[in-house]
Every structure is written in C-alpha cells, then in structure tokens.
C-alpha cells in the first residue's frame, strides 16, 4: 500500500501532462469568438476520422485514468 501512495502523485503529474497535450492537439483552428460562445458561421458537426478520432479517444482514456488516480489518492490517504 505504501508503494501505491508513493507512485500515485507521479502518475497524476504524468497523466495531467498527457491530458493537456491531448486536448491541445485536438484544437482545429477555432476562433477566439467561438471559445466564448460566439458563432463563427462555420460550425458544423461531422464524423471524426483518422488521427482526430484517435486523439479524441485517447483524451477520453487519459481523462478516465486521471480521475481514477485522483480517487485512489483520496481513498488511500
């Protein structure tokens, strides 16, 4: 149990860096107005394909792992 308590903070740091990188790699040229709720006129929904789909799924997996490590850190302390 001591080993898990020792390694969890390092795992969270690594996962947070990967999560930030995955989110930043998903941005696809949206304007600043779109970030604050403004319409840029070209917002349409489409199916993700290729690398975009892979980054999207990786972001979900990394975020779930991050949340699990956060819960483990809380319950093991």
Backbone as a printed PyTorch tensor [residue, N CA C, xyz], in Angstrom:
tensor([[[  0.8140,  -1.1870,   0.0000],
         [  0.0000,   0.0000,   0.0000],
         [  0.8640,   1.2610,   0.0000]],

        [[  1.9750,   1.2110,   0.6630],
         [  2.8980,   2.3510,   0.7030],
         [  3.4360,   2.6690,  -0.6890]],

        [[  3.6800,   1.6230,  -1.4960],
         [  4.1770,   1.8280,  -2.8550],
         [  3.1540,   2.5780,  -3.7020]],

        [[  1.8900,   2.2300,  -3.5420],
         [  0.8300,   2.8960,  -4.3140],
         [  0.7240,   4.3670,  -3.9020]],

        [[  0.7910,   4.6340,  -2.6050],
         [  0.7250,   6.0190,  -2.1390],
         [  1.9190,   6.8310,  -2.6260]],

        [[  3.0490,   6.1730,  -2.8130],
         [  4.2460,   6.8720,  -3.2810],
         [  4.1720,   7.1870,  -4.7630]],

        [[  3.6210,   6.2790,  -5.5510],
         [  3.6710,   6.4310,  -7.0080],
         [  2.4810,   7.2180,  -7.5800]],

        [[  1.3600,   7.2890,  -6.8670],
         [  0.1710,   7.9570,  -7.4020],
         [  0.3790,   9.4420,  -7.7310]],

        [[  1.0390,  10.2370,  -6.9230],
         [  1.2380,  11.6460,  -7.3190],
         [  2.0520,  11.7910,  -8.6070]],

        [[  3.0420,  10.9380,  -8.7880],
         [  3.8280,  10.9960, -10.0250],
         [  2.9800,  10.5750, -11.2210]],

        [[  2.1360,   9.5840, -11.0290],
         [  1.2440,   9.1460, -12.1090],
         [  0.2750,  10.2620, -12.4840]],

        [[ -0.2090,  11.0040, -11.4890],
         [ -1.1260,  12.1020, -11.7810],
         [ -0.4410,  13.2220, -12.5480]],

        [[  0.7970,  13.5070, -12.2150],
         [  1.5310,  14.5510, -12.9410],
         [  1.7220,  14.1380, -14.3970]],

        [[  2.1270,  12.9040, -14.6220],
         [  2.3550,  12.4190, -15.9860],
         [  1.0420,  12.4030, -16.7640]],

        [[ -0.0290,  11.9050, -16.1400],
         [ -1.3260,  11.8750, -16.8230],
         [ -1.8400,  13.2820, -17.1150]],

        [[ -1.5960,  14.2240, -16.2130],
         [ -2.0660,  15.5870, -16.4720],
         [ -1.3280,  16.2160, -17.6480]],

        [[ -0.0340,  15.9360, -17.7660],
         [  0.7240,  16.4530, -18.9090],
         [  0.2060,  15.8430, -20.2060]],

        [[ -0.0350,  14.5200, -20.1930],
         [ -0.5850,  13.8660, -21.3860],
         [ -1.9750,  14.3920, -21.7180]],

        [[ -2.7830,  14.6580, -20.7000],
         [ -4.1350,  15.1610, -20.9340],
         [ -4.1020,  16.5580, -21.5380]],

        [[ -3.2390,  17.4070, -21.0380],
         [ -3.1060,  18.7510, -21.6080],
         [ -2.6520,  18.6730, -23.0610]],

        [[ -1.6750,  17.8240, -23.3390],
         [ -1.1880,  17.6720, -24.7120],
         [ -2.2790,  17.1310, -25.6300]],

        [[ -3.0460,  16.1680, -25.1510],
         [ -4.1120,  15.5870, -25.9790],
         [ -5.1920,  16.6120, -26.2880]],

        [[ -5.5380,  17.4380, -25.3140],
         [ -6.5600,  18.4660, -25.5460],
         [ -6.0420,  19.5210, -26.5150]],

        [[ -4.7900,  19.9210, -26.3500],
         [ -4.2350,  20.9380, -27.2480],
         [ -4.0870,  20.4250, -28.6730]],

        [[ -3.8150,  19.1430, -28.8470],
         [ -3.6930,  18.5860, -30.1930],
         [ -5.0400,  18.4660, -30.8980]],

        [[ -6.1290,  18.5360, -30.1460],
         [ -7.4540,  18.4290, -30.7540],
         [ -7.9560,  19.7390, -31.3330]],

        [[ -7.4070,  20.8610, -30.9280],
         [ -7.9180,  22.1350, -31.4180],
         [ -7.7440,  22.2060, -32.9260]],

        [[ -8.7330,  22.6890, -33.5910],
         [ -8.7040,  22.7030, -35.0500],
         [ -9.0150,  24.0850, -35.6110]],

        [[ -8.2750,  25.0650, -35.1830],
         [ -8.3820,  26.3870, -35.7600],
         [ -9.6500,  27.1370, -35.4360]],

        [[-10.2470,  26.8900, -34.2720],
         [-11.4330,  27.6530, -33.9180],
         [-11.0300,  29.0470, -33.4690]],

        [[-11.8680,  29.9920, -33.7700],
         [-11.5320,  31.3850, -33.4630],
         [-11.7910,  31.6890, -31.9940]],

        [[-11.3240,  32.8410, -31.5490],
         [-11.4950,  33.2490, -30.1650],
         [-12.9690,  33.4810, -29.8660]],

        [[-13.7050,  33.9870, -30.8260],
         [-15.1310,  34.2140, -30.6240],
         [-15.8850,  32.9240, -30.3730]],

        [[-15.4720,  31.8560, -31.0040],
         [-16.1060,  30.5630, -30.7780],
         [-15.8260,  30.0150, -29.4030]],

        [[-14.6990,  30.3750, -28.8320],
         [-14.3570,  29.9050, -27.4910],
         [-15.2500,  30.5320, -26.4340]],

        [[-15.7700,  31.7330, -26.7000],
         [-16.6140,  32.4140, -25.7390],
         [-18.0820,  32.3690, -26.1220]],

        [[-18.4700,  31.4460, -26.9730],
         [-19.8760,  31.2790, -27.3050],
         [-20.3260,  31.9830, -28.5560]],

        [[-19.4550,  32.7300, -29.1830],
         [-19.8250,  33.4060, -30.4090],
         [-19.8560,  32.4430, -31.5840]],

        [[-20.6180,  32.7550, -32.5590],
         [-20.7210,  31.8860, -33.7230],
         [-19.7660,  32.3630, -34.8030]],

        [[-18.9980,  31.4440, -35.3360],
         [-18.0890,  31.8150, -36.4160],
         [-18.6650,  31.4770, -37.7810]],

        [[-19.9070,  31.0060, -37.8040],
         [-20.5730,  30.7600, -39.0690],
         [-20.2480,  29.4260, -39.7080]],

        [[-19.1610,  28.7930, -39.3390],
         [-18.7820,  27.5380, -39.9680],
         [-18.8190,  26.3600, -39.0280]],

        [[-19.6120,  26.4580, -37.9810],
         [-19.6430,  25.3680, -37.0030],
         [-20.6480,  24.3100, -37.4520]],

        [[-20.1180,  23.2410, -37.9830],
         [-20.9450,  22.1100, -38.3800],
         [-20.4180,  20.8640, -37.6920]],

        [[-21.2750,  19.8910, -37.5360],
         [-20.8780,  18.6390, -36.9190],
         [-20.5100,  17.6430, -38.0030]],

        [[-19.4760,  16.8790, -37.7430],
         [-19.0450,  15.8780, -38.7070],
         [-18.4320,  14.7000, -37.9670]],

        [[-18.2420,  13.6070, -38.6630],
         [-17.6780,  12.4050, -38.0700],
         [-16.1650,  12.5230, -37.9910]],

        [[-15.6340,  12.1830, -36.8230],
         [-14.1780,  12.2020, -36.6640],
         [-13.5880,  11.0030, -37.3810]],

        [[-12.4550,  11.2260, -38.0170],
         [-11.7870,  10.1430, -38.7420],
         [-10.2910,  10.2390, -38.5270]],

        [[ -9.6260,   9.1090, -38.6350],
         [ -8.1760,   9.0650, -38.6120],
         [ -7.5760,   9.5170, -37.3050]],

        [[ -6.5960,  10.3970, -37.4160],
         [ -5.8490,  10.8640, -36.2460],
         [ -6.7460,  11.6450, -35.2910]],

        [[ -7.7020,  12.3750, -35.8170],
         [ -8.5960,  13.1480, -34.9560],
         [ -9.4180,  12.2300, -34.0540]],

        [[ -9.8910,  11.1230, -34.5940],
         [-10.6420,  10.1520, -33.8050],
         [ -9.7470,   9.4980, -32.7570]],

        [[ -8.4970,   9.2040, -33.1320],
         [ -7.5510,   8.5960, -32.2040],
         [ -7.2470,   9.5370, -31.0530]],

        [[ -7.0080,  10.8270, -31.3330],
         [ -6.7490,  11.8040, -30.2810],
         [ -7.9650,  11.9710, -29.3730]],

        [[ -9.1480,  11.9490, -29.9550],
         [-10.3740,  12.0800, -29.1720],
         [-10.5280,  10.9110, -28.2070]],

        [[-10.3320,   9.6870, -28.7000],
         [-10.4510,   8.5110, -27.8520],
         [ -9.3360,   8.4520, -26.8120]],

        [[ -8.1300,   8.8640, -27.1840],
         [ -7.0210,   8.8890, -26.2310],
         [ -7.2890,   9.8980, -25.1210]],

        [[ -7.9010,  11.0210, -25.4590],
         [ -8.2270,  12.0290, -24.4610],
         [ -9.2310,  11.4750, -23.4490]],

        [[-10.1960,  10.7200, -23.9250],
         [-11.1780,  10.1120, -23.0270],
         [-10.5030,   9.1100, -22.0990]],

        [[ -9.6440,   8.2670, -22.6420],
         [ -8.9600,   7.2530, -21.8340],
         [ -8.0540,   7.9130, -20.7990]],

        [[ -7.2970,   8.9080, -21.2220],
         [ -6.3860,   9.5930, -20.2940],
         [ -7.1660,  10.3010, -19.1910]],

        [[ -8.2890,  10.9180, -19.5350],
         [ -9.0710,  11.6210, -18.5150],
         [ -9.6890,  10.6440, -17.5170]],

        [[-10.1300,   9.4860, -17.9780],
         [-10.6710,   8.4760, -17.0640],
         [ -9.5720,   7.9660, -16.1350]],

        [[ -8.3830,   7.7120, -16.6790],
         [ -7.2650,   7.2790, -15.8490],
         [ -6.8890,   8.3420, -14.8220]],

        [[ -6.9200,   9.5980, -15.2300],
         [ -6.6060,  10.6880, -14.3040],
         [ -7.6120,  10.7430, -13.1580]],

        [[ -8.8870,  10.6080, -13.4710],
         [ -9.9210,  10.6370, -12.4350],
         [ -9.7710,   9.4320, -11.5040]],

        [[ -9.4710,   8.2710, -12.0560],
         [ -9.2720,   7.0840, -11.2210],
         [ -8.0890,   7.2550, -10.2730]],

        [[ -6.9990,   7.8210, -10.7590],
         [ -5.8540,   8.0450,  -9.8660],
         [ -6.1910,   9.0790,  -8.8000]],

        [[ -7.0300,  10.0650,  -9.1380],
         [ -7.4410,  11.0530,  -8.1400],
         [ -8.2640,  10.3850,  -7.0410]],

        [[ -9.1880,   9.5100,  -7.4340],
         [ -9.9730,   8.7910,  -6.4290],
         [ -9.0990,   7.8660,  -5.5980]],

        [[ -8.1620,   7.1880,  -6.2260],
         [ -7.2660,   6.3130,  -5.4820],
         [ -6.4170,   7.0940,  -4.4990]],

        [[ -5.9540,   8.2640,  -4.8960],
         [ -5.1780,   9.1050,  -3.9950],
         [ -6.0130,   9.5220,  -2.7950]],

        [[ -7.2670,   9.8330,  -3.0410],
         [ -8.1560,  10.2500,  -1.9530],
         [ -8.4340,   9.0970,  -0.9860]],

        [[ -8.6880,   7.9050,  -1.5320],
         [ -9.0640,   6.7830,  -0.6870],
         [ -7.8940,   6.0920,  -0.0140]],

        [[ -6.6780,   6.2500,  -0.5140],
         [ -5.5280,   5.6170,   0.1220],
         [ -4.8510,   6.5100,   1.1490]],

        [[ -5.2590,   7.7620,   1.2180],
         [ -4.6200,   8.6660,   2.1890],
         [ -5.3120,   8.6200,   3.5290]]])
